[in-house]
Amino acid sequence: MPKRHEHHKRAQDNESLSAALNHTIPHCVDWAVTMLFYAGLHYIDAFLAGKNAHPLNHEARDEEIESNGSLSPIYRDYRRLKDLSRAARYEIANFGPDQLNTARQRLAKIKQHLGV
């Protein structure tokens, strides 16, 4: 299982990749949103790894976030990021600046809650 610092590093790398993409091209914005979702996922997994919890799939992670009293306050933000990412990947959403800003705000709330 990945260690806490490995999840944290992957989260930072995903945020960096999101920022590096050309945000004037819709499919790049879609991937930038997706990278922000995966950054959030890894920040959460870093928190959980610190508690020796390692969800093996999205369903287990969703359940842990929703039911864990320490994480439940950020469940809506995480789910919104996940939904945006899914729309970007499977629905060919062609997102613009509004959706990217929404994703950034949701990730910021997750990070703030986790103290990252």
C-alpha positions as CSV (number, residue, x, y, z in Angstrom):
1,M,0.0,0.0,0.0
2,P,1.2,3.5,-0.8
3,K,2.4,5.5,2.2
4,R,1.0,8.8,3.3
5,H,3.9,10.8,1.8
6,E,3.5,9.0,-1.5
7,H,-0.2,9.9,-1.8
8,H,0.7,13.5,-0.8
9,K,3.3,13.7,-3.5
10,R,1.0,12.3,-6.1
11,A,-1.7,14.8,-5.1
12,Q,0.8,17.7,-5.6
13,D,1.9,16.3,-8.9
14,N,-1.7,16.1,-10.1
15,E,-2.3,19.7,-9.1
16,S,0.9,20.8,-10.9
17,L,-0.2,19.0,-14.1
18,S,-3.6,20.6,-13.9
19,A,-2.0,24.0,-13.7
20,A,0.3,23.3,-16.6
21,L,-2.4,22.4,-19.1
22,N,-3.6,25.0,-21.6
23,H,-6.8,26.2,-20.1
24,T,-7.9,27.9,-23.3
25,I,-8.6,24.5,-25.0
26,P,-11.8,22.7,-23.8
27,H,-10.4,19.2,-23.7
28,C,-7.4,20.4,-21.7
29,V,-9.8,22.0,-19.2
30,D,-11.5,18.7,-19.0
31,W,-8.2,17.0,-18.1
32,A,-7.3,19.8,-15.7
33,V,-10.6,19.2,-13.8
34,T,-9.9,15.4,-13.8
35,M,-6.4,16.0,-12.4
36,L,-7.9,18.2,-9.6
37,F,-10.2,15.3,-8.7
38,Y,-7.3,12.9,-8.5
39,A,-5.4,15.4,-6.4
40,G,-8.3,15.5,-4.0
41,L,-8.5,11.7,-4.0
42,H,-4.8,11.4,-3.1
43,Y,-5.0,14.1,-0.4
44,I,-7.8,12.1,1.2
45,D,-5.9,8.8,0.7
46,A,-2.9,10.4,2.4
47,F,-5.1,11.3,5.4
48,L,-6.5,7.8,5.5
49,A,-3.0,6.2,5.1
50,G,-2.0,8.1,8.2
51,K,-4.8,6.2,9.9
52,N,-3.7,2.9,8.4
53,A,-6.8,2.8,6.1
54,H,-6.3,2.1,2.4
55,P,-9.5,2.0,0.3
56,L,-9.0,-0.3,-2.7
57,N,-11.6,1.3,-5.0
58,H,-13.8,4.3,-5.4
59,E,-16.8,2.8,-3.8
60,A,-14.9,1.9,-0.6
61,R,-13.3,5.4,-0.6
62,D,-16.7,7.1,-1.0
63,E,-18.2,5.1,1.9
64,E,-15.2,6.0,4.1
65,I,-15.4,9.7,3.3
66,E,-19.2,9.8,3.9
67,S,-19.2,7.8,7.1
68,N,-15.9,8.9,8.7
69,G,-16.7,11.7,11.1
70,S,-13.3,13.4,10.3
71,L,-14.0,13.4,6.5
72,S,-17.8,13.6,6.2
73,P,-17.8,17.4,6.1
74,I,-15.9,17.3,2.8
75,Y,-18.0,14.5,1.2
76,R,-20.1,16.9,-1.0
77,D,-16.9,18.7,-2.2
78,Y,-15.3,15.3,-3.0
79,R,-18.4,14.0,-4.8
80,R,-18.7,17.2,-6.9
81,L,-15.1,16.9,-8.0
82,K,-15.7,13.2,-8.8
83,D,-18.9,14.0,-10.8
84,L,-17.1,16.8,-12.7
85,S,-14.2,14.4,-13.5
86,R,-16.6,11.7,-14.7
87,A,-18.5,14.2,-16.9
88,A,-15.2,15.3,-18.4
89,R,-14.0,11.8,-19.1
90,Y,-17.2,10.1,-20.2
91,E,-19.6,12.8,-21.3
92,I,-17.1,14.8,-23.4
93,A,-18.2,17.9,-21.3
94,N,-15.8,20.4,-22.9
95,F,-15.7,22.4,-19.7
96,G,-14.7,26.0,-19.5
97,P,-13.4,28.4,-16.9
98,D,-16.5,28.2,-14.7
99,Q,-16.2,24.4,-14.2
100,L,-12.4,24.7,-13.7
101,N,-13.0,27.3,-11.0
102,T,-15.6,25.1,-9.3
103,A,-13.2,22.2,-9.3
104,R,-10.4,24.4,-7.8
105,Q,-12.8,25.7,-5.1
106,R,-13.9,22.2,-4.2
107,L,-10.3,21.0,-4.0
108,A,-9.4,24.1,-1.9
109,K,-12.1,23.1,0.6
110,I,-10.8,19.6,0.8
111,K,-7.2,20.8,1.4
112,Q,-8.3,23.3,4.0
113,H,-10.3,20.7,5.9
114,L,-7.3,18.2,5.8
115,G,-4.9,20.9,6.8
116,V,-2.8,20.6,3.6
